[in-house]
Structures are given as structure tokens and as C-alpha cells.
């Protein structure tokens, strides 16, 4: 009896082993790379949010709770991380699978491929309708989550005040209202999200049955030259074609949630910062022709004395230092009697000013 030759079999097994091993290393490299990209992107988003938040006016913080702002840094940015690390890679992989399987289906039978594409349009339409309804509730869920976090944060920080004024019952009532709203929004959002995958799966099974019936009829009638083997191969291809579409439909919910989180993040970034031009206006600080303090600055003549007076803590010392040239740098004054236009340093005009101790200032005139 001759010894069987296993050389070709071992070669094939070795090639398959190398392919699987390469896939393992590629998957490891891909996941590590996506983690680095996602964390780097999240760091830039949080840094940009924090930098912009420092420039917002106090009114913004009076109208937004601290917990809601913290929720934008944590929950909303985390949805973006899930989008980058999970949803986008899966959608890209599924899209590539759909393209290559579609090419194979066209080479096998363009008649059945046309039928699959028509049925896929129906699948996409149904998934779009379900995703649209779930997306609205996902946005409301993120808003409700921010409000709930904000209320909890304020109550925890003000727990002593709540105890002192016996505010426990009203605090619990307000929290229950926010919590019920969050529960409703989350339930509605995940209700539509969870029924999407079963709908897509059943639509795929229905497509499989219809293709088998249509392919059998074409083969029996001798149309398009289909054989039973070609029909069996096409059925497997149709299954491989519908599965990635179902996966893409499933990731749509994560994309919608990420869009809802991104909307709240960019709302903070788009807030108008507080403008501070540094303008200082001195009102009612001049002498008229008789040397009396007047409330009409227009009554002062050229060369008149202009006192700058005020109480301690109003920043007068800084103004005096600037005018007398103690502080270096340009740009403090725009124009002083035509002598200073921003090109000269304050030190060049410091001889026009004099600082007087408060003890020797006349209380009536404001001058020594």
C-alpha cells in the first residue's frame, strides 16, 4: 500500500494558519491604533471645551448647572469615543464586505442581484424610519441625563442647606420628576433601537426565501442559465450581503447617540465668549473755567486738570502706574491730546501725569 502524500494538504493548512495569524496581529494593531486615535481626539475635544469655557460670561454659568456642564465632559464625549472606536470601524468593514459581495453576486446572476437590491431598498427604508424615531429620543435622553446630573450635583454640594431648611421632600419630588423623564426618554430610545435588529434579521430571512423561490423558477424554466449549484452559491452570497447591512443598521443607533452628544458638546463650543476690550471711561472728573468740579466734561478747556479719584480697591493704583510709566509696554493709551497714538510707549508721556497722596488732596476740589 502506497503512503499517502500530504504535502499539498500541509501547505494549504500552513497558508491558512499564516492568514489567521496575520489577521490576529492586524486586529491587535487596529484596535490599539483606534484606542490611541479615540483618546487623543477626546483629549483635544475636552481641552478645547475647557479653554473656551474660561472665556464664557458669568451669565452662562448662572443659567447652566455644574452637573450639566460636567455631563458634557463625560457622557457626551464618551459617545464620541464609542463612535470612533466601535461604530465607524464596523461600518467601514461592513461597507467593504457589501461592495465585494455585490461584485460576486453580479458575476453569478445579475437577475437575482437586481432582486436583492430592490429588497435592500425596502430594508434601508424601514431601518431609516426606525432610526429616525429612536434618534429623537436619544437626543432627549442626553438632555435629560445632563439635567439629572446637574440636579444631583447641586443637591450633594448643598446638602447642608437642604437639611437646614427642611427641603428634603421638595428635593426628592423634583428629582423624581427628572428621573422619570430620563427613564421615559431612555426607554423610548432603546425600545426602537432594540426592535431594529430583529426586524432586519427577519427581513433577511424573508429575502433568502424569496431568492430561493425566484432562483428555482428561473432554473426550472431555463432562464439566465442558472443551475442548482449557482443558486446555492448565490443564496450564501445573499446572506453575506444582508448581514453587513444589518450590522450597519445596528450601528446607526450608536451614530445617532454620538450625534446627540456631539450636538451638546458643540453647543458649548459655539457659545459667544465674553468680550473685554479693556476700555476705561472716566465720568464727571474735570474742572471748569472757575476751577470748580463740574459734571459736564465738555466744559473743560485744553490744558485743564483732570483728577482721577476713587476709593481703595478700585484699581486706581494700576491706572496711576500705567500713566506714570511704571508699567512697561505699549498700547495702554490710544490718544492723549494728539501726543500718543499707540506708537509711543507710556514712558514718553509720563511727564504729563503726577500721583498725589490722598492725605494732601482737597476734599472739595479733588486737587492739592
C-alpha positions, 0 to 999 in steps of 0.5 A: 500500500502506497503512503499517502502524500500530504504535502499539498494538504500541509501547505494549504493548512500552513497558508491558512494558519499564516492568514489567521495569524496575520489577521490576529496581529492586524486586529491587535494593531487596529484596535490599539491604533483606534484606542490611541486615535479615540483618546487623543481626539477626546483629549483635544475635544475636552481641552478645547471645551475647557479653554473656551469655557474660561472665556464664557460670561458669568451669565452662562454659568448662572443659567447652566448647572455644574452637573450639566456642564460636567455631563458634557465632559463625560457622557457626551464625549464618551459617545464620541469615543464609542463612535470612533472606536466601535461604530465607524470601524464596523461600518467601514468593514461592513461597507467593504464586505457589501461592495465585494459581495455585490461584485460576486453576486453580479458575476453569478446572476445579475437577475437575482442581484437586481432582486436583492437590491430592490429588497435592500431598498425596502430594508434601508427604508424601514431601518431609516424610519426606525432610526429616525424615531429612536434618534429623537429620543436619544437626543432627549435622553442626553438632555435629560441625563445632563439635567439629572446630573446637574440636579444631583450635583447641586443637591450633594454640594448643598446638602447642608442647606437642604437639611437646614431648611427642611427641603428634603421632600421638595428635593426628592419630588423634583428629582423624581420628576427628572428621573422619570423623564430620563427613564421615559426618554431612555426607554423610548430610545432603546425600545426602537433601537432594540426592535431594529435588529430583529426586524432586519434579521427577519427581513433577511430571512424573508429575502433568502426565501424569496431568492430561493423561490425566484432562483428555482423558477428561473432554473426550472424554466431555463432562464439566465442559465442558472443551475442548482449549484449557482443558486446555492452559491448565490443564496450564501452570497445573499446572506453575506450581503444582508448581514453587513447591512444589518450590522450597519443598521445596528450601528446607526443607533450608536451614530445617532447617540454620538450625534446627540452628544456631539450636538451638546458638546458643540453647543458649548463650543459655539457659545459667544465668549465674553468680550473685554476690550479693556476700555476705561471711561472716566465720568464727571472728573474735570474742572471748569473755567472757575476751577470748580468740579463740574459734571459736564466734561465738555466744559473743560478747556485744553490744558485743564486738570483732570483728577482721577479719584476713587476709593481703595480697591478700585484699581486706581493704583494700576491706572496711576502706574500705567500713566506714570510709566511704571508699567512697561509696554505699549498700547495702554493709551490710544490718544492723549491730546494728539501726543500718543497714538499707540506708537509711543510707549507710556514712558514718553508721556509720563511727564504729563501725569503726577500721583498725589497722596490722598492725605494732601488732596482737597476734599472739595476740589479733588486737587492739592 
